[in-house]
Amino acid sequence: MDKNNIYDISKLGFGLMRLPEKDGEVDHEHVCRMVDKYMSAGMNYFDTAYVYHSGKSEVAVRECIVKRYPRDSFALATKLPAWCMNSKEDRDRIFNEQLERTEAGYFDFHLLHSLEDGNNYDKYEEYDCFNWALEKKREGKIIHFGFSFHGTPELLEQVLDKHPEVEFVQIQLNYADWKNPLVQSGALYEILRRRNIPMIIMEPVKGGTLASLMPELEQKMKSFRPEKSIASWALRFVGSLPGIVTILSGMSNDEQMIENISTFTDFEPLSDKEKELIGEVHEVMYNSPLVGCTGCRYCCDGCPSEIKIPEMMRILNTVRMYKEDWRASIFYRGITENSGKASDCIKCGQCEGVCPQHLSIIELLAELSEHYDKNKKK
């Protein structure tokens, strides 16, 4: 692997945000098995962040990758989070903690995490994080510098105009969000292609949403390609686009790992007919009432009521699409036995302030509460 060639990494990246857990901790033994399957398939890009699994993802990098494979055999990416900084000194404090957690020595890719309109971007500018990252490059502690992005196309243009030193940008891109007015994947992609800036793609399966569709949509795909999984359609959609360095998948079990490796081994781009079919599927999804939660869990750590918000959004989607599905009520009772109910939301707005999808979480919890809590107060 040529570490200086930004494109010399595998097309499938291993996202370490949704790792398997056991007894509330990252299951290192399970992760090691998954890493071995991934590396033995000739793949080599790992993506973590300071906040993933409350810092335990970076520790898993050390135990499951760094200690077990030569450092030059894989590429490692991590991120600097604006919401964990209160001064310029915090840049080095966090970075040194990342080096200590991972024992990686350096990071092949280092990103400013979740750059978006408002507080996050303002803080990166206030603390001079772009120049700070260039200094880390000169020190040899970062090889490639960029940012992950959840903002508007207008902000993306502004940032790229101001910071031509940026080598790559990580964006959320999938066929469901291509025309999504909040995410605007298509517009962001076109800006980066026009500027010839390499892209890393996150949420290609939209947090698993595109791995399981409405039955009638799945039937459309299965009728055309019965041997292909539903998730593989989403991965192949992104993989068929030019200008992409790698596509991250937050794999959390062996089945997902095996399936995704199969999709990217002897990769088959979408045919024109398949693109047309995805267009039809997208049109139906675009007009459906589903909540676009990807399960990133950024909203959970700071919730004063300890509400499991991603699970709540999954239940709400089930309620909206299948009103008589009794399983949703059973799932709701199960997850609220030892954590907050939807009605426990105090409307503090912490969740909405960190949601990369810009969801109106307070309103959505109130909608779900109407279904399950109106006569069931604690």
Secondary structure, 3 states (H helix, E strand, C coil): CCCCCCCCCCCEEEECCCCCEECCEECHHHHHHHHHHHHHCCCCEEECCCCHHHHHHHHHHHHHHHCCCCHHHCEEEEEEEHHHCCCCHHHHHHHHHHHHHHCCCCEEEEEEEEECCCHHHHHHHHCCHHHHHHHHHHCCCEEEEEEEECCCHHHHHHHHHHCCCCCEEEEECCCCCCCCCCCCHHHHHHHHHHCCCCEEEECCCHHHHHHCCCHHHHHHHHHHCCCCCHHHHHHHHHHCCCCEEEEEECCCCHHHHHHHHHHHCCCCCCCHHHHHHHHHHHHHHHCCCCCCCCCCCCCCCCCCCCECHHHHHHHHHHHHHCCCCHHHHHHHHHHCCCCECHHHCCCCCHHHHHCCCCCCHHHHHHHHHHHHCCCCCC
